[in-house]
Amino acid sequence: MNVSDLREILQYVPRFRERTFVVAVDGEVVASENFSNVLLDLAVLRSLSIRVVLVHGASHQIQRLAAERNLEISNSDGIGLTDAPTLQVSIDAAIRLTNEIMEGLSSVDLRAAYINAIIAHPAGILGGVDQQYTGKVERVDVKAFKLLLDEGIIPVVPPLGFDGEGRTYRVNSDSIALEIGGELSAAKILYLTPSTSFTSPSGLPRHLSVPETQDLLKKRRSDFVPGLVSKLEYAARACVQGVPRVHVLDGAVNEALLSEVFSHDGIGTMIYSNEYQQIRRIFKKDVRAVMSLIRQSVHNEELVRRTRAEILEHLEDYWLLEIDRSPIACVALHLYPAESAGELACLHVSRAHENQGHGKKLMAFVENLAREKGVKHLFALSTQAYSFLQQKGGFESAEPALLPAERRAKYEASGRNSKVLLKTLRS
Ligand SMILES: CC(C)(COP(=O)(O)OP(=O)(O)OC[C@H]1O[C@@H](n2cnc3c(N)ncnc32)[C@H](O)[C@@H]1OP(=O)(O)O)[C@@H](O)C(=O)NCCC(=O)NCCS
C-alpha cells in the first residue's frame, strides 16, 4: 500500500462513520475458506465506527443437512415452496450456521447478537400454489436493531422470519437485507455471493444505475445464474427504496469488502441511485484536484500547463466529473463572446476510468453548454487526441487563422504546434 492508497481510504472514513452497512453473505460464502477474511474485514469496518448488520443465507447448508438426513426438500433458497419438513431442516441448518458465525465474530473480538427482528407473514398462494412456510418480510423491528447498533453490537440475522403467533417462516436472505437496508436508512447493502455466480460470459459492468440494471435484466437475464439475478433485482429495488449504493461482490475474493468500500474503482458491481455520477462546476477548493488530475497529461504534452493562478482566474470555466464524489475527469469551456466562439479545453479522463464513455460525455456536455451560451464556433486544440475529437466529437480540422485573435496570439507564442479543430454549432 502506498500513501495515495491511504489518502483514498481516508476520504471515505468521515463519510461512513456511524452509518449502517448491511452485509448479506450467502451460506456458501460462510462455508468457504475466505470467510475468515470476511470476518477480519468486518472488524476493520467496526473499528472505523461503521455500524454493521450481518444477514446470512443458508441454502448451501440446508441442502447438505437434507442430504445427511436423506430428506427430499421442496426448496432451499426461500423463494419457492417450503413444506413442513423443509422448514424444519431450514431452521436447524440456519441456526447452526448463525451459531458458527457468532463463533467467528467472537474470534475477531466482535460483539454480536442473534436477533428475531424480522416479522414475516406467509408468502401465500403464488401461481395457484400455496407456498406454505415460505415467508415474506412484513416489517423490520427497527427499534431492536437500533438498540444493538447503538451499543456497538452486530445484529446477526438468519434467513427466517417470525409472526406474532410464534410461527417461523423461511425467508430469502437477499430480501431480508433489502428490507433492513431500507428501514435502517443504510448507506450500503453489500451482497457477498459465491464465485459460481459470476460465470456469465461477459461479466457484469462495474457500475450500474437502476435503469441500467433493469435494462440488463431485461436483455441478458439468461446470461446470469438465478442467485445473481435475484441480487440484481433486490439491488435495484433497494436503490428505489432509498439505499444509495448496493454492491454485489465475489465472496471468494480476499478483502473484497474493504476494496469495494474504500476505493473508487472497487472490485465488484455497484448499483446506485442517480446522484452517484455528476458533472459540476469547480470551486476554489477543487483547483488542486484539477491540477493533480491533469498532471500526467501535462507531462506527456497532451495538455498545456496551467498554473493555479490561471485556473483561479477562469474558475467558472472549469467542470469536474465525479464518481461517488471523487473527481475522475475534468473539462473547461473558455468563451470568446466577441467572436461567438468557445474553446473546449483541459479535457482529461483519469487513466483508471478511460474508455468508459466519460470523455464523450464531457465533450457532449461542453457542446450543450456552448450552445446555451450562444457559441457558434466551438474549437479545440490538441496534440494527441485530435482523432478522438474528430471521430467521437464531430470536430473538423481547421486553420489557426480561424482562432479568435486573442487565442491565436497565445497559440503562436506557445510553440506547441497543436492541431486546431473546429465544430460549427447550428441552433
Ligand atoms: C482523450 C480522452 C479524453 C478520452 O477519454 P475516454 O473517457 O477514455 O474516452 P471515451 O471512453 O469517451 O471514448 C473512448 C473511445 O475513444 C477512443 N479514443 C480514446 N483516446 C483516443 C485518442 N487519443 N485518439 C483517438 N481515439 C481515442 C477510444 O479508442 C474509444 O474508441 P471506441 O469507442 O471506438 O472503442 C482521454 O484519453 C484523455 O484524457 N487523454 C489525455 C488528455 C488529452 O489528450 N485530452 C484531450 C485534449 S483536447
The ligand as a Gaussian input file, in Angstrom:
#p B3LYP/6-31G(d) Opt

LIG

0 1
 C       -8.779000      11.548000     -24.941000
 C       -9.527000      11.221000     -23.683000
 C      -10.194000      12.462000     -23.134000
 C      -10.588000      10.137000     -23.990000
 O      -11.388000       9.896000     -22.851000
 P      -12.118000       8.483000     -22.603000
 O      -13.060000       8.681000     -21.469000
 O      -11.117000       7.416000     -22.457000
 O      -12.910000       8.280000     -23.955000
 P      -14.346000       7.583000     -24.184000
 O      -14.434000       6.422000     -23.270000
 O      -15.415000       8.601000     -24.116000
 O      -14.205000       7.116000     -25.677000
 C      -13.406000       6.021000     -25.966000
 C      -13.229000       5.942000     -27.472000
 O      -12.329000       6.987000     -27.908000
 C      -11.162000       6.403000     -28.462000
 N      -10.002000       7.215000     -28.050000
 C       -9.573000       7.454000     -26.802000
 N       -8.473000       8.245000     -26.816000
 C       -8.218000       8.493000     -28.110000
 C       -7.210000       9.256000     -28.777000
 N       -6.235000       9.892000     -28.101000
 N       -7.266000       9.303000     -30.122000
 C       -8.245000       8.664000     -30.803000
 N       -9.217000       7.943000     -30.233000
 C       -9.195000       7.849000     -28.897000
 C      -11.081000       5.012000     -27.879000
 O      -10.332000       4.161000     -28.708000
 C      -12.561000       4.623000     -27.832000
 O      -12.988000       4.269000     -29.134000
 P      -14.258000       3.238000     -29.334000
 O      -15.461000       3.903000     -28.667000
 O      -14.395000       3.186000     -30.819000
 O      -13.855000       1.976000     -28.692000
 C       -8.601000      10.627000     -22.585000
 O       -7.905000       9.536000     -23.124000
 C       -7.563000      11.606000     -22.037000
 O       -7.818000      12.196000     -21.010000
 N       -6.396000      11.725000     -22.692000
 C       -5.327000      12.561000     -22.206000
 C       -5.609000      14.046000     -22.312000
 C       -5.961000      14.512000     -23.699000
 O       -5.317000      14.197000     -24.680000
 N       -7.047000      15.319000     -23.761000
 C       -7.561000      15.885000     -24.984000
 C       -7.209000      17.329000     -25.033000
 S       -8.189000      18.144000     -26.216000

